Amino acid sequence: MNMMLTLIIYSTLIMGTLITLISSHWLLMWAGLELSMLSIIPILMNKTNPRSTEAATKYFLTQATASMILLLSIIMTMVYSGQWSIIHSNNNIIMLALTLSLIMKLGMAPFHFWVTEVTQGTPLIQGMILLTWQKIAPMSILIQTSTSINTPLIMISAFLSTLLGGWGGLNQTQLRKIMAYSSIAHMGWMMVIINFNPSISLFNLIIYIMLTISLFITLYTNNNLTTLSLSYMWSTAPPIIIIILMNLLSLGGLPPLTGFSPKWAIIQELVKNNNIMMPVMMSITALLNLYFYMRLMYSTTLTMFPSTNNTKTKWYFHNNKITTILSTLTPLSTMAIPLTPLLIIMN
């Protein structure tokens, strides 16, 4: 794509999300979601090949189905209440349709199958946009309607997402699929608390976006697509190994890294609301995610595969890919846990 077309497409993508964020009219929010969906399709197909075309088609079909269900719930809301603004409806059918559509858009279980296929079929940067920026608009709608959404459906979907997100990534060797399953599991943690404290869900989303962007940029720096390629990073980019190690530990939610703070806040809030079994079960399923993060860390830092003398000196050569943002994202995504008590008090 030429520069002007790229600028138009990315501007439309940003504007679509912003329209959804700032609107209080249901049709404007739906239009923002549609703009965001239609603008990301050419981004997914930037490299024209059958795999990216298949990924873009799967994404379009899933998102179009979710948009139709969302539009149905919007029309039913207008018929039921006589207004287009966001209200806390007591109609179970309307809230069930709304919750189902947003779960599909976010790629949560049991509608999670498209996330891995679409992410695997796109390049790293496009996959990063799909797993980060595209989550913001549906999450904003869920946060605004958190008091009236279908609570049992959200809780079941959240638990299934953490379970299947960890289970599905166990035998994967493709890094993009692993990150997709990690996204599914993290969405489960965000959703389980949204009925009790939407501010913690927003906090979790911000931490997840920082961690995911940081990890995707480190993978993009050396074009790492498989776990095998990670094992050769000691000869190409030794400092990146430390960044990947810290990001993976933070994604796993281990203290004293930043990724521990949202899980800590979520478990604390659930226990305060006399919900004991859900945090226990989700903490157990989080061990599945930690297992495949440990596999990646083993391939990256604890192994030194046989290699020729020529490959051992690759780190001498300058990498032309821009990684300036890593200097900001890495400390934020690994060392921001001292700010957690302040954030919890503010919530």
Secondary structure, DSSP 8 states (H G I E B T S, - for coil): --HHHHHHHHHHHHHHHHHHHH--BHHHHHHHHHHHHHHHHHHHTSS-SHHHHHHHHHHHHHHHHHHHHHHHHHHHHHHHHS--B------HHHHHHHHHHHHHHHT-TTS-HHHHHHHHTS-HHHHHHHHTGGGHHHHHHHHHTTTTS-HHHHHHHHHHHHHHHHHHTTT--BHHHHHHHHHHHHHHHHHHTTTT-HHHHHHHHHHHHHHHHHHHHHHHHHT--BHHHHTTGGGT-HHHHHHHHHHHHHHTT-TTSTTHHHHHHHHHHHHHTT--HHHHHHHHHHHHHHHHHHHHHHHHHS------TTGGGGGGS---S--TTHHHHHHHHHS-GGGHHHHHHH-
